[in-house]
Amino acid sequence: MTDKEMKIARYREANKSAVKGQVVFAGSSLMEMFPIRKLQQEKGDDRMIYNRGVGGFLSGELLAVIDVCVTQLLPAKVFINIGTNDLSWSSIPICELMDRYDQILTAIEDAVPGVRIYLMAYYPVNEAAASPEMRDCLKIRTNEKISAANEEVKKLAAKHGQRYIDVNDKLRDEQSRLRAEYTIEGMHINEAGYRAIYDDIMAYVRE
C-alpha cells in the first residue's frame, strides 16, 4: 500500500466518527501540511476543521477519492487547494487541470447541496530560494504559470457561484515571490508561513 493509499484508508476510517456539517480543507501537500489544529489550539479556536489533504496528489487523484476527502463529511464549507502538482508537469496544460477541477466542484456540489466552496489561489514559489533538487521543477512551475492558473481558478469559481480567495499577500516578497523565510525548499511553506496567513484564512472560515 502506498503512502497516499494509507492516508486515504485512515481518512475513510476517521470519517465514520467525524462530525458532519463542519469545515473541510482538501488538496495536496500544501493543504496537508497546514498545521491548522496546532494553530487553532494556540489561538483558542475550537471550530471543527478536518484536514483531508494528501501530499503529492494530482487533481485527478483527488477527484477519484472526493468522497473520502470531502463529501462523506457533508461539509458546510470546503477550502480547496489542488492542482499545484499538475502545474509541475509540462505535459499537463492548464486547461486540462481546470477540466478536472471543474469535475471536482461538480462532484462536491452534487453530493452536498448548498455547500460553500472556497477555491484558494495557488501559493507563489521562489526559485532563488530553491534547494538543488527543486530547481528543475520550479523551472516549470513558475510564478508566471501560477498567476495564469489563478486567473482560470477565478473563472471556475464564478462559473460555479463559489468563492475564489487569495490569502497570498503576506507570503509574497517585493518581487512577488514566496518569501524565502517562509519556504522549506522554494515551494512548500513552513510553519511560519502558515502562521502568516492563518488569520486571513480563518476570516473566511468564520464568515
Short mmCIF file of the C-alpha atoms (twelve columns), coordinates in Angstrom:
data_MODEL
# 
_entry.id   MODEL 
# 
loop_
_atom_site.group_PDB 
_atom_site.id 
_atom_site.type_symbol 
_atom_site.label_atom_id 
_atom_site.label_alt_id 
_atom_site.label_comp_id 
_atom_site.label_asym_id 
_atom_site.label_seq_id 
_atom_site.Cartn_x 
_atom_site.Cartn_y 
_atom_site.Cartn_z 
_atom_site.pdbx_PDB_model_num 
ATOM 1   C CA . MET A 1   0.000   0.000  0.000   1 
ATOM 2   C CA . THR A 2   1.399   3.402  -0.974  1 
ATOM 3   C CA . ASP A 3   1.644   6.372  1.372   1 
ATOM 4   C CA . LYS A 4   -1.284  8.009  -0.425  1 
ATOM 5   C CA . GLU A 5   -3.389  4.866  -0.115  1 
ATOM 6   C CA . MET A 6   -2.620  4.614  3.599   1 
ATOM 7   C CA . LYS A 7   -3.720  8.200  4.162   1 
ATOM 8   C CA . ILE A 8   -6.961  7.616  2.275   1 
ATOM 9   C CA . ALA A 9   -7.596  4.477  4.337   1 
ATOM 10  C CA . ARG A 10  -7.053  6.455  7.549   1 
ATOM 11  C CA . TYR A 11  -9.335  9.247  6.374   1 
ATOM 12  C CA . ARG A 12  -12.037 6.774  5.380   1 
ATOM 13  C CA . GLU A 13  -11.966 5.240  8.858   1 
ATOM 14  C CA . ALA A 14  -11.845 8.632  10.600  1 
ATOM 15  C CA . ASN A 15  -14.844 9.842  8.597   1 
ATOM 16  C CA . LYS A 16  -17.043 7.222  10.253  1 
ATOM 17  C CA . SER A 17  -16.920 9.075  13.565  1 
ATOM 18  C CA . ALA A 18  -16.445 12.616 12.238  1 
ATOM 19  C CA . VAL A 19  -18.997 15.318 12.990  1 
ATOM 20  C CA . LYS A 20  -20.889 16.187 9.817   1 
ATOM 21  C CA . GLY A 21  -21.577 19.708 8.587   1 
ATOM 22  C CA . GLN A 22  -18.228 21.192 9.559   1 
ATOM 23  C CA . VAL A 23  -15.306 22.698 7.585   1 
ATOM 24  C CA . VAL A 24  -13.025 20.622 5.360   1 
ATOM 25  C CA . PHE A 25  -9.603  21.505 3.966   1 
ATOM 26  C CA . ALA A 26  -8.812  19.420 0.868   1 
ATOM 27  C CA . GLY A 27  -5.969  19.305 -1.631  1 
ATOM 28  C CA . SER A 28  -2.365  18.199 -1.884  1 
ATOM 29  C CA . SER A 29  0.687   18.682 0.344   1 
ATOM 30  C CA . LEU A 30  0.313   22.451 0.663   1 
ATOM 31  C CA . MET A 31  -3.020  21.769 2.345   1 
ATOM 32  C CA . GLU A 32  -1.981  18.645 4.233   1 
ATOM 33  C CA . MET A 33  0.995   20.475 5.766   1 
ATOM 34  C CA . PHE A 34  -1.153  23.332 7.091   1 
ATOM 35  C CA . PRO A 35  -0.874  22.881 10.897  1 
ATOM 36  C CA . ILE A 36  -4.433  24.060 11.362  1 
ATOM 37  C CA . ARG A 37  -5.185  22.153 14.572  1 
ATOM 38  C CA . LYS A 38  -1.984  23.351 16.257  1 
ATOM 39  C CA . LEU A 39  -2.614  26.978 15.326  1 
ATOM 40  C CA . GLN A 40  -6.248  26.739 16.426  1 
ATOM 41  C CA . GLN A 41  -5.201  25.428 19.822  1 
ATOM 42  C CA . GLU A 42  -2.736  28.277 20.236  1 
ATOM 43  C CA . LYS A 43  -5.456  30.789 19.354  1 
ATOM 44  C CA . GLY A 44  -8.115  29.120 21.496  1 
ATOM 45  C CA . ASP A 45  -10.312 28.416 18.475  1 
ATOM 46  C CA . ASP A 46  -12.399 25.257 18.860  1 
ATOM 47  C CA . ARG A 47  -14.082 25.237 15.451  1 
ATOM 48  C CA . MET A 48  -14.080 21.789 13.896  1 
ATOM 49  C CA . ILE A 49  -11.883 21.712 10.789  1 
ATOM 50  C CA . TYR A 50  -10.990 18.451 9.092   1 
ATOM 51  C CA . ASN A 51  -7.787  18.467 7.039   1 
ATOM 52  C CA . ARG A 52  -8.049  15.917 4.252   1 
ATOM 53  C CA . GLY A 53  -5.038  16.985 2.206   1 
ATOM 54  C CA . VAL A 54  -2.845  14.293 0.635   1 
ATOM 55  C CA . GLY A 55  0.741   15.081 -0.288  1 
ATOM 56  C CA . GLY A 56  1.596   14.507 -3.929  1 
ATOM 57  C CA . PHE A 57  -1.997  14.461 -5.140  1 
ATOM 58  C CA . LEU A 58  -2.754  15.482 -8.683  1 
ATOM 59  C CA . SER A 59  -6.219  16.829 -9.437  1 
ATOM 60  C CA . GLY A 60  -7.320  13.513 -10.924 1 
ATOM 61  C CA . GLU A 61  -6.309  11.673 -7.770  1 
ATOM 62  C CA . LEU A 62  -8.428  13.957 -5.615  1 
ATOM 63  C CA . LEU A 63  -11.353 13.534 -7.990  1 
ATOM 64  C CA . ALA A 64  -11.082 9.744  -7.661  1 
ATOM 65  C CA . VAL A 65  -11.460 9.882  -3.865  1 
ATOM 66  C CA . ILE A 66  -13.552 13.017 -3.475  1 
ATOM 67  C CA . ASP A 67  -15.975 11.019 -1.324  1 
ATOM 68  C CA . VAL A 68  -13.308 10.269 1.274   1 
ATOM 69  C CA . CYS A 69  -11.623 13.666 1.174   1 
ATOM 70  C CA . VAL A 70  -14.786 15.759 1.124   1 
ATOM 71  C CA . THR A 71  -18.315 14.505 0.565   1 
ATOM 72  C CA . GLN A 72  -18.537 11.793 3.238   1 
ATOM 73  C CA . LEU A 73  -18.159 14.618 5.764   1 
ATOM 74  C CA . LEU A 74  -21.166 16.535 4.341   1 
ATOM 75  C CA . PRO A 75  -19.308 19.796 4.984   1 
ATOM 76  C CA . ALA A 76  -20.859 23.222 5.266   1 
ATOM 77  C CA . LYS A 77  -17.667 24.730 3.834   1 
ATOM 78  C CA . VAL A 78  -14.800 23.321 1.788   1 
ATOM 79  C CA . PHE A 79  -11.454 25.021 1.216   1 
ATOM 80  C CA . ILE A 80  -9.601  23.565 -1.781  1 
ATOM 81  C CA . ASN A 81  -6.003  23.926 -2.901  1 
ATOM 82  C CA . ILE A 82  -5.490  21.356 -5.626  1 
ATOM 83  C CA . GLY A 83  -3.538  21.452 -8.861  1 
ATOM 84  C CA . THR A 84  -0.083  22.686 -7.951  1 
ATOM 85  C CA . ASN A 85  1.358   19.244 -8.682  1 
ATOM 86  C CA . ASP A 86  -0.337  19.310 -12.092 1 
ATOM 87  C CA . LEU A 87  1.382   22.654 -12.706 1 
ATOM 88  C CA . SER A 88  4.727   20.973 -12.089 1 
ATOM 89  C CA . TRP A 89  4.293   18.840 -15.226 1 
ATOM 90  C CA . SER A 90  4.886   20.466 -18.603 1 
ATOM 91  C CA . SER A 91  2.766   17.698 -20.157 1 
ATOM 92  C CA . ILE A 92  -0.381  18.837 -18.298 1 
ATOM 93  C CA . PRO A 93  -1.878  22.019 -19.786 1 
ATOM 94  C CA . ILE A 94  -3.765  24.371 -17.517 1 
ATOM 95  C CA . CYS A 95  -6.990  23.727 -19.446 1 
ATOM 96  C CA . GLU A 96  -6.749  20.016 -18.620 1 
ATOM 97  C CA . LEU A 97  -6.212  20.812 -14.951 1 
ATOM 98  C CA . MET A 98  -9.214  23.138 -14.930 1 
ATOM 99  C CA . ASP A 99  -11.412 20.491 -16.532 1 
ATOM 100 C CA . ARG A 100 -10.675 18.105 -13.673 1 
ATOM 101 C CA . TYR A 101 -11.061 20.906 -11.119 1 
ATOM 102 C CA . ASP A 102 -14.481 21.606 -12.647 1 
ATOM 103 C CA . GLN A 103 -15.402 17.943 -12.177 1 
ATOM 104 C CA . ILE A 104 -14.247 18.075 -8.543  1 
ATOM 105 C CA . LEU A 105 -16.502 21.052 -7.832  1 
ATOM 106 C CA . THR A 106 -19.466 19.450 -9.567  1 
ATOM 107 C CA . ALA A 107 -18.998 16.216 -7.624  1 
ATOM 108 C CA . ILE A 108 -18.978 18.108 -4.323  1 
ATOM 109 C CA . GLU A 109 -21.976 20.250 -5.215  1 
ATOM 110 C CA . ASP A 110 -23.993 17.261 -6.402  1 
ATOM 111 C CA . ALA A 111 -23.277 15.304 -3.214  1 
ATOM 112 C CA . VAL A 112 -23.680 18.207 -0.775  1 
ATOM 113 C CA . PRO A 113 -26.338 20.676 -1.966  1 
ATOM 114 C CA . GLY A 114 -25.786 24.187 -0.656  1 
ATOM 115 C CA . VAL A 115 -22.133 23.640 0.246   1 
ATOM 116 C CA . ARG A 116 -19.913 26.725 0.172   1 
ATOM 117 C CA . ILE A 117 -16.635 26.118 -1.626  1 
ATOM 118 C CA . TYR A 118 -13.592 28.372 -1.361  1 
ATOM 119 C CA . LEU A 119 -11.136 27.943 -4.227  1 
ATOM 120 C CA . MET A 120 -7.781  29.073 -2.898  1 
ATOM 121 C CA . ALA A 121 -5.317  30.911 -5.102  1 
ATOM 122 C CA . TYR A 122 -2.197  28.870 -5.689  1 
ATOM 123 C CA . TYR A 123 0.692   29.966 -3.495  1 
ATOM 124 C CA . PRO A 124 3.748   31.620 -5.072  1 
ATOM 125 C CA . VAL A 125 7.133   29.902 -5.282  1 
ATOM 126 C CA . ASN A 126 10.701  31.144 -5.011  1 
ATOM 127 C CA . GLU A 127 13.227  29.636 -7.408  1 
ATOM 128 C CA . ALA A 128 16.044  31.721 -5.923  1 
ATOM 129 C CA . ALA A 129 15.462  30.081 -2.546  1 
ATOM 130 C CA . ALA A 130 15.015  26.597 -4.005  1 
ATOM 131 C CA . SER A 131 17.033  23.586 -2.941  1 
ATOM 132 C CA . PRO A 132 19.086  21.999 -5.757  1 
ATOM 133 C CA . GLU A 133 16.625  19.117 -6.194  1 
ATOM 134 C CA . MET A 134 13.694  21.530 -6.529  1 
ATOM 135 C CA . ARG A 135 15.133  23.879 -9.168  1 
ATOM 136 C CA . ASP A 136 14.155  21.836 -12.226 1 
ATOM 137 C CA . CYS A 137 10.579  21.611 -11.004 1 
ATOM 138 C CA . LEU A 138 10.389  25.359 -10.436 1 
ATOM 139 C CA . LYS A 139 11.548  25.993 -13.990 1 
ATOM 140 C CA . ILE A 140 8.158   24.550 -14.961 1 
ATOM 141 C CA . ARG A 141 6.055   25.637 -12.001 1 
ATOM 142 C CA . THR A 142 6.883   29.324 -12.298 1 
ATOM 143 C CA . ASN A 143 5.104   32.258 -10.727 1 
ATOM 144 C CA . GLU A 144 4.014   33.333 -14.193 1 
ATOM 145 C CA . LYS A 145 2.350   29.955 -14.749 1 
ATOM 146 C CA . ILE A 146 0.823   30.069 -11.271 1 
ATOM 147 C CA . SER A 147 -0.600  33.524 -11.972 1 
ATOM 148 C CA . ALA A 148 -2.156  32.308 -15.231 1 
ATOM 149 C CA . ALA A 149 -3.638  29.294 -13.454 1 
ATOM 150 C CA . ASN A 150 -5.077  31.524 -10.734 1 
ATOM 151 C CA . GLU A 151 -6.939  33.532 -13.347 1 
ATOM 152 C CA . GLU A 152 -8.552  30.299 -14.546 1 
ATOM 153 C CA . VAL A 153 -9.411  29.259 -10.993 1 
ATOM 154 C CA . LYS A 154 -11.100 32.624 -10.545 1 
ATOM 155 C CA . LYS A 155 -13.226 31.976 -13.647 1 
ATOM 156 C CA . LEU A 156 -14.067 28.496 -12.422 1 
ATOM 157 C CA . ALA A 157 -15.257 29.856 -9.084  1 
ATOM 158 C CA . ALA A 158 -17.504 32.339 -10.879 1 
ATOM 159 C CA . LYS A 159 -18.907 29.581 -13.105 1 
ATOM 160 C CA . HIS A 160 -19.963 27.604 -10.046 1 
ATOM 161 C CA . GLY A 161 -21.110 30.574 -7.998  1 
ATOM 162 C CA . GLN A 162 -18.442 29.792 -5.404  1 
ATOM 163 C CA . ARG A 163 -15.665 31.875 -3.827  1 
ATOM 164 C CA . TYR A 164 -12.160 32.458 -5.144  1 
ATOM 165 C CA . ILE A 165 -9.910  33.617 -2.307  1 
ATOM 166 C CA . ASP A 166 -6.334  34.877 -2.341  1 
ATOM 167 C CA . VAL A 167 -4.506  34.921 1.003   1 
ATOM 168 C CA . ASN A 168 -1.054  35.280 -0.527  1 
ATOM 169 C CA . ASP A 169 -0.257  38.934 0.239   1 
ATOM 170 C CA . LYS A 170 1.655   38.168 3.429   1 
ATOM 171 C CA . LEU A 171 3.575   35.378 1.731   1 
ATOM 172 C CA . ARG A 172 4.993   37.484 -1.112  1 
ATOM 173 C CA . ASP A 173 8.251   39.405 -1.127  1 
ATOM 174 C CA . GLU A 174 8.850   42.634 -3.072  1 
ATOM 175 C CA . GLN A 175 9.288   40.606 -6.283  1 
ATOM 176 C CA . SER A 176 6.006   38.713 -5.735  1 
ATOM 177 C CA . ARG A 177 7.882   35.522 -4.914  1 
ATOM 178 C CA . LEU A 178 7.252   33.325 -1.895  1 
ATOM 179 C CA . ARG A 179 9.256   34.917 0.906   1 
ATOM 180 C CA . ALA A 180 12.475  32.984 1.473   1 
ATOM 181 C CA . GLU A 181 11.887  32.890 5.231   1 
ATOM 182 C CA . TYR A 182 8.513   31.182 4.672   1 
ATOM 183 C CA . THR A 183 9.628   28.320 2.447   1 
ATOM 184 C CA . ILE A 184 11.241  24.959 3.071   1 
ATOM 185 C CA . GLU A 185 12.835  24.466 -0.368  1 
ATOM 186 C CA . GLY A 186 11.362  27.121 -2.642  1 
ATOM 187 C CA . MET A 187 7.900   25.584 -2.973  1 
ATOM 188 C CA . HIS A 188 6.484   24.189 0.268   1 
ATOM 189 C CA . ILE A 189 5.566   26.557 3.077   1 
ATOM 190 C CA . ASN A 190 6.988   26.265 6.576   1 
ATOM 191 C CA . GLU A 191 5.083   26.797 9.817   1 
ATOM 192 C CA . ALA A 192 5.977   30.495 9.938   1 
ATOM 193 C CA . GLY A 193 4.378   30.951 6.538   1 
ATOM 194 C CA . TYR A 194 1.173   29.239 7.606   1 
ATOM 195 C CA . ARG A 195 1.105   31.390 10.715  1 
ATOM 196 C CA . ALA A 196 1.313   34.471 8.500   1 
ATOM 197 C CA . ILE A 197 -1.870  33.545 6.623   1 
ATOM 198 C CA . TYR A 198 -3.789  31.850 9.438   1 
ATOM 199 C CA . ASP A 199 -5.908  34.849 10.402  1 
ATOM 200 C CA . ASP A 200 -6.765  35.619 6.780   1 
ATOM 201 C CA . ILE A 201 -7.985  32.084 6.153   1 
ATOM 202 C CA . MET A 202 -9.866  31.912 9.429   1 
ATOM 203 C CA . ALA A 203 -11.747 35.061 8.498   1 
ATOM 204 C CA . TYR A 204 -13.325 33.045 5.666   1 
ATOM 205 C CA . VAL A 205 -13.907 30.068 7.949   1 
ATOM 206 C CA . ARG A 206 -15.838 32.299 10.365  1 
ATOM 207 C CA . GLU A 207 -17.929 34.256 7.868   1 
# 
